[in-house]
Amino acid sequence: MQAIERLPATPADAGKEKPTSWWRVPMVWLVIGGPLTVVVASLATAVIAVRGADPVLGPGERGSVSERTSTPDAMTPALQARNHAATPKR
């Protein structure tokens, strides 16, 4: 059975529309969805950061990847290393 569209009862009713619910308006979901997506993404990022946190090494502890795989000269102070890189070889 097909729905029959009814004509307005009076000419004054011709311009009136039935109000729609707020959740049926697409713009509302864009306004709510954008910030909600950002909040969910930030919570996911926080969970990843907490679960995959690297252990903190103390002042006397060794074992970082750069110390194990580099040459002994890797422990030279930063100022000496910078100056060495800036001067040409003789």
Secondary structure, DSSP 8 states (H G I E B T S, - for coil): --------SSGGGTT------GGG-HHHHHHHHHHHHHHHHHHHHHHHHHHT------TT----HHHHHS-GGGGS-HHHHHHHHHS---
